[in-house]
Amino acid sequence: MKAILVSEFGGPEVLQFGKADTPRPTGTQVLVRVHAAGVNPVDTYIRAGIHAVKPKLPYTPGKDAAGVVEAVGDAVTRFKPGDRVYTAGSISGTYAEYSLCDETHLGILPDNISFEQGAGIWTPYATAYRALFQKAKLTTGETVVIHGASGGVGLAALQWANYAGATVIGTASSSVGQDLILENGAIAVFDHSDPEHFAQIKEFTGGGADVIIEMLANVNLERDFEMLAMFGRIAVVGSRGSLEFTPRLAMTKDASIYGMSLFNAPQHELDEIHAAIATAASKGSLNPIVTRKFPLADAARAQRDVIEQKGNGKIVLIP
């Protein structure tokens, strides 16, 4: 099968397009014919060797994909050949024509979600769900600000928050991203490249947001408190560096800061997320926005874009 192989940690150039043996499922394993694979920022951190999780070399990147079950091991009970599925993990990696998964890695892909959209389900929507509900405990009627709401996780958080009946405000620096945020149900959008947007959001909300989803904590966390309401919660989803922080900001507002990584979620919380995705997606409330598609051989370019370009929707690879 065609696959991307990484033999050393480094820049995007270490993503080599080549051939690998097609895995064979045993036990509770499932072989998925990949129709589309999702590209996420975390894939680039793992490839560079700077993530806490370091796979054994050589490896094939990727955990997110969507496709059709090709074959199953003799102990599989939840899936059968021909099932449309999305992946929430992979034994062999998803940047390939086929991916070997455990059956706990899979969810049924509703008929109203395309394979390309399905490749953008797990990491964005599971991360957003965990941040909003399992960490920040967002409830109906509360106000949430999503920093960087035009990216994959940001749009997922926006859709989840709307589904939960919250009031949603997004930020983005490009006009394309801002339009995308409004099209997906935010009541307002602000330019996060404008240093005054913190004060503007505080004024717009009449005192601040109950919850902030923070995608770039090293840049924004210190100032997030300017637009956070009393007893507010901040869920840190992403950070690309360190910062100087004043703890009294959290003390003064009796605020909570939650760090999170999807890798840390216990199985019962992952099961909760799968169930929530199945319900919301089948109702049409989740709508992954795919804006860029690359052939599998262009995986290096796709990984460059997911970091360097302004996030407007999801990037996927087509084997």
N, C-alpha and C positions, 0 to 999 in steps of 0.2 A: 504494500500500500504506500501511497504518497504521504509524507509526514515532514514536519519540521523537527530537527534534531539540534540539541544544544550540547556541545562537548566540553565547553568551558564557560565560566561566568564572565560577563563583560557587556559591551554595548550591543546595539541591535544587530551588528554584523555577525554575531555568534549564532544567529538563527539561520541554520542551514537547511535548505530544501533538498529532500532526498527520498530514499525508500527505506521502509522498515517492514519487518514481518507483521502480518496481520495477527492480532492476538486471538486466542481461543478461550472462550469462557468455561469455567468449571465452578462447581459449587453454587454459591449465590451471585456469581458474576454474570454480567450481561454485556454482550457486544452490540454497540450502537453504530449504525452507518451514519456518519456525520454529514448533515446537509448544510450546516453553518456553525461556525465557532465564534464565540464572543471574545473580544480583546479588551482587557481591563488594565488599569494602571498597576494593579498588584502583580500582573504577569511580568511587567518590566522590572519591578523591584526584585522579584525572584530571579529573573534572568541575569540581573546585574550582581547578584550575590549579596544584596544588602537587606534582604528580608529575613525575618526570624526563621522562616521555613526555607530550608535549602535542600532541594532534591538531590539524590545521588546522580552524578553524571555518568553517562549521557542521559538526557531526558527529553521528552516532548512536552512543551508548555501547554497550559490551558486547563481549566476546570469547567468552563461554560460551553455548552453546545446544544444543538437540537437536531433530532434526526429520527430514524426508525430503528426499532430493535431488529437486529439481524439474527442473533442466536442467543440462547440462554443456557446457563449451567443447570445441572440436574437438581439443584436445591432451590432454584428460583420459584417463588410462589406468586409474585405481584405483577409480573410482566410476561409477555409472550411475543414471539416474532410478529412483526407488523405493527406493533404499538407505536404511536407517535409519542416521543418523550423529549424532555429537556434534562440536561445533566446539572447536578449540583456538586459534582466532584468527579474525579476520574483516576483510575489506577495507572493508565498508560498515557494520559494527556489527550487534549481535544484538538490540537492543531494537527489534524490528521484525517484521513478518509474514514478510519474506524477508531472507536475509542472503547477500551475495556473499562467497565464500571462495576461497582457493587450495586446490588438492587436498591440499597439505601441511598445511593447517589442520584436516583432518578425520580422524576415526577411526570405524570401524564400531561402531555401538551394538548390543551383544548383545541378543537377544530377551528375556532375563530382566531387563533394565534398562528402566524406563519412560522416556518422554520427559522427564517432570519430574525424575526422578532423573538422566537423562543431562545435563540442564542444569547439574547440580551435579558433573559429573565433572572437567572439565579443570583449572580453576584450583585447586580444593582438592586434588585427588588428585595432580596434577603437582607442585604446590608441596610437598606433604607428602613425595612420593617423592624429590624433589630434595634436600630438607632431610635426610631420614633416611639415604638411601643414596648419593646422589652427593656429598653434603657430609660428613655425620657418619659415614658408613660403618658404620651399624648392622649388627650380625651376630647370628645365631641365638644365643640364650641370654643376650644382654646385657639390661640393664635400662634402660628409657627413661622419662623423665618428660615428659609433654606438658602444658605450661601452657596453660590455656584449651582443654581437650580437648573441650568440648561444642559448639564452633563448627564451621563447615564444614571448615576446614583441620585443626582439632584432631581431629575424628572421622575424617577421611581418614587422618591420621597414625596414629591408634589402630588402624584396620583394617589399614593397611599393616604396622605393627609386629607385630600378631598374625599376619598372613600370613607374616611372616619368622621367626616363632618366638621373638620377643623377649618379655620380661616387661614389661608396660605399666602405668604408674601415670598417672592423669590428675588435673587440678585443674579446679574450677569453683566458683563462689560460690553458685549457686542449687541448690535441691534437685532441681528438674526437670533441670538440666544434670548434676548428679551421678548421678542415676538413669540418664540417657541414656548416660553414660560407662560405668557398670557393665554396662548392657545390651549394650554393644558390645565387651565382653571385657576391660576393665581389671581387674586383680586388686585394685586399691584406688583410692579417690578422696579427695582432700583439698580443703578449702576455701581457695582462694588469697586470700580476703579476711582470713583469719586470719594475722597476722604470724608465728605459730609454725609455720606449715605447712612451712617449710623444714627446721626441726629435726625435725619429726615425720616427714618423708619420709626424712631421713638415718637416723633410728632405725629406721624400718620396713624400709629396704633393708639395714641393717647396715653402713653406710659410705658410701652414696651411689649415685647413678645413673651409668651409663656415658655416657648421652646425655641431653641436655635439649633439647626443642624449645620455643623461646621466642617467644611471640606478642606480648609487650609488654615489650621489652627496657629501655625507659626507666624502667620501674617495678621490674623484677625482676632485671636482669642482675647487679648488684652482689651481691645476696644468693643468686643461683643457686649460687654456689660453695660455699655452706654445705651443699648437698645433692648436690654433684658429687663423684664418686669420683676417685681419682688417675688421671691420664692421660685424664680425661673430655673429652667434646666437647659444645659448645653450638652449636646452629644457630639463628641469629637470623632469624626469619621476619617479625616485625613489630615496629615501634616507632613511637611517636607523640610523640616529643620527645627531649630530650638528658638526660644524666645525668653525675654525677661518678663516675669509675671508678678503682679501685685496681689497677694492672697486676700488683702483686705477688700478687694472688689467683690469677691465671692462672699466674704463675711458680711459686708454691708447689706447685701440683698438676700442673704440667707439662701444663696444659690447653690446648685449642684452641677458639677462637671463630670460627665461620664465619658470615659475612654472605652473604645470597643474595637474588636476585630471579629469578623465573621468566623475566622478559624477557631476562636475560643468557644463558640456556642456549643453547649451540650446537645446530645441527640434529641432530647425531648423538646428543646426550643427549636431545633431544625425541623422536627416533625410539625410543630405548630406553624412554622413559616410555610412549609409545603402545603398544609391544609388551607392556610389563608390565601396563598397564591391560587390554588385550585378554585376556591370559591369566588374570589374577586375577578380572576381572569375569565372564568366562564360567564360572569355577568357583564363582561366588557368594560370593567372599571380599570383594568390594567392594560396599557397600550404602549409597549416598548417602541421607542422611536429610533429607527435605524436610519442614519444619515450617510454612512460611508461603508462601502463594501470593497474588499480587496480579494484577489485570488490568493490561495494558500501560499503560493511562492513569494508573495509580497508581504509576508508576515513582518519583516524588519521595518518596512515602511509604515505598516499599520501600527506597530508599537511606537515608532517615532511620533506619529500623529496623535496617539492617545495621550501623550505627555506634552508635546510641543504646541499642538493646535488648541484653539479655544473649544472647550467641550460643548458641542451641540448635538446631543443624541448619541447613539451607539455606533461603534465600529465592529464589523464582523468580517470573518474570513470565510471564503467559499472554496471547499476542497475541489 
